[in-house]
Amino acid sequence: VNEWNSVAKGPRLDLMKLFADAVREQGLKLLVAMHHAFNYNGFFDFAPPQTDPSLRKLYGQLPRSEQDALWLAKLKEVVDRARPDILWQDFSLNSPGYCFNSGPCAVGERERLEFLAYYYNRAEEWGKEVVATYKHFDHGFTNKGQVEDYERGGPAGIVTPYWLTDDAISSSSWSYTKGIGYYSSTQMIHALIDRVSKGGNMLLNISPTLEGTIPAEQRAVLADIGTYLGRLGESIYATRAWDSCGEGPTKMGGGSFVAPKVGTAKDIRFTRDKACRVVYATVLAWPGESLTITTLSSDRIALTDLRRVELLGTRTVLSHNQDAAGLHVALPAAKPFESPAYVLKLTFGDRIPALRPDIGAKAYTDRNYRGTAATLTVGTYTAAQLAAVNLEPRTVSAILPANGYEVRGYREDHLGGSRSTFTAPTPDLRAAGADDVIVSMRVTFDATKWFRVVNVTNGLAMDGGGAVAAGSRLKVWTPDDSQNLQFRVDDLGDGFCTLTNRTNGFVVDGAGATVDGGNPVQSAYTGAASQQWSITDTGGGLFKIANRVTGLVLDSGGQVGSGSPLKVWTDDGSPNLRWQFMVS
């Protein structure tokens, strides 16, 4: 369908067939990568206009309807000739704003849908499963039937149902170049562990030289990955993301083009087996003679059915005990082998118990925390919004709120009808008369709990200052157990809340703080709109707190000292404006 091909031009070889045959001879899956949507959506913007029809085709200068048809025809040809297991596509399927030009940066919707139908129908004829991918920011496909791809990166947390990253051993290039840079083996292995814990798969690119040899530096990284997987691959292969991806100080992912990081002995990543009987806890460096897994604390998960804890790669069964601080595991005095990471295998007698979320709540369609599940952060959920996360109306049978959170289930849409309220784990809604009746929901904070509100940038907590007079400013302070640093969140039922200090009983008031840098104060609650705040999860359990009147958000001021005044600021995404709510 395109005369500009490797058989008619250049090497005069069917390169796709040669590669396909070589890949399949090794028993591998065949992935074909296609970038041609960009050809007429920006890549050739700087090429001079052509008059020759063939050159216009080459440089993406045909009328858009003809370009869309050619885009589809090329894909059909690849599907028929190569029968790819995975058909990977670059951006500009529908990526407004990502192309150089001012055009649509998109392929026609009819052609996109026709490609998917053609590929999937042909796969049915072949009798095999296939995968189509797209860039995670592209709106040309969706993850309901295709797999989203994060280039050289990944999400900050678990993404369902599945996703993909394409990364490279080289830190500087996809292809071999003089002076090429490389990531370390530990960086690549930790990236793999992190991505799998979040429900991802990793495509890893290598860069052979012109002669087809793989440089020694790349071979060394591949060999190290092979050594790790040969010993501990049970925690990677055929696993699934668990209820939590992990814990620890090293944050990985968060988008595309995020360089791999090396974790620490305090960084743990989780996976589970497909039978849901085993949890793998991978620690990213040897922790010494003991390890505490805080996620597995007694207030988040019951471990009464935990049969054994083993150090994977050895035959060592480890002693352990659980309390409110976590699961404490005794390890050998010396590490049993050198490795970029070590894996604890936790085997249960029956199904892995449900893990209480750290924020918000989880809702399940079957009793005892089984069936389809959805994690819900703070906010209101209509019937349509619940259906979008696979919770159809009148199907919820179990609710698992995080400590400090409250779930309200309504019998009618848009928070209408009678309501049932849950603040404790409820594996069976029948006792509350709420089984299979909930249509809409609201997740909010438990008004019987007190919270420290801690800033992301500096780790300082919002501070009422004690028994101060009305009108006093708030500040930020080093977190401790003082009630001056504790606030109650009262939900007003319309998407806004009040924040009440435990010591003085005053609420946070934005009156007078109407411009960037203004200082909110404390006052007795009067119902004024300036005393009302929206609390919005921005991802990863980080919240912005916006005033109802001004829309300005609470601001810690950044890297400031303890005792510095609390401010308000226009939301610009800065971590100075992001807060964690921690139950006191």
PyMOL commands that set and color helices and strands:
alter all, ss='L'
color gray80, all
select helices_A, chain A and resi 15-25+36-40+53-58+64-82+109-126+185-197+216-235+294-296+383-388+429-432+483-485+529-531+575-577
alter helices_A, ss='H'
color red, helices_A
select strands_A, chain A and resi 31-34+86-89+131-135+147-151+163-168+200-205+239-240+246-247+268-273+278-283+290-293+306-311+320-323+326-330+342-348+361-366+370-376+379-381+398-401+405-412+416-422+440-445+451-455+461-463+475-477+487-491+497-501+507-509+521-523+533-537+543-547+553-555+567-569+579-583
alter strands_A, ss='S'
color yellow, strands_A
deselect
rebuild
show_as cartoon
